[in-house]
Amino acid sequence: MCRRRWPCTPSPRNAPPSPACPTCNDPDPASGLPGLWLAGDYVAGDYPATLEGAVRSGVAAARLMLGA
């Protein structure tokens, strides 16, 4: 497993960049396995790897689970 080393006090100035990348191979919320959905900032979506992106992917995964 890859681990990113963060400085002792993360801030916008020393955090690694996370640009939106529409051509990246981020996973889809539907994993292909029965009963397993993915959510988080790393899941494909309209937002880059941010808190907002994680929240939106969680909402999308919940909607998929509920069939809405």
N, C-alpha and C positions, 0 to 999 in steps of 0.2 A: 504494500500500500504506500502510495506517495504521501509524504507529509511536507507541508510548507512551514518553514521556520519564520515565525513572527518576531519582531522586536518586542522588548518588554512592554512597551506602551504603544499599542497600535493607534494610529491616527490617520486621517486622510493623506497626510504628507508622506508617511512611510509604509502605507499599505500597498500591496501589489495591485496593479491595474486589472480591471475586469471589464474590458470593452464588450459591447454587444457584438455578437458574431453570428449573423444569420446563416452562414454556411458551415458552422461547426456541427459536429455530430453529437449533440446533446441528446440524452435519452428522451423518449416520449413518455408521458404520464402512464399510459397503458403499457405494462411490462411484457405482456404476452403470456404471463403465468396467471392462472386462475386465482382471483382474490388478492393479487398484488398490484398496487398502483404506486407510482413514484411521485414524490413531491420534494421540492427544495430549490435552492437557487441554481443548481446545476441542471435542472430539467429544462428542456426546450420550451421557450416562451417568447413573449414580446419584450421582456425586460432583461437587462444584463444581470449578472450575479450580484443581486442586492437584496435587502430585506423585502422590498416591494415585490421583486421577482419571486422570492420564496413564498410569500403570502399568496400571490396570484396563482402560483403552481399548486399550492395546497387547495385553494378553492376549486381549481380546475379538476384536480384529482378527486375531490369530494363529489363534484358534479358527475364525474364519470362513474364513481362507485354507486351513486344513487340513481344513475340512469337519466339524469335531468338534461 
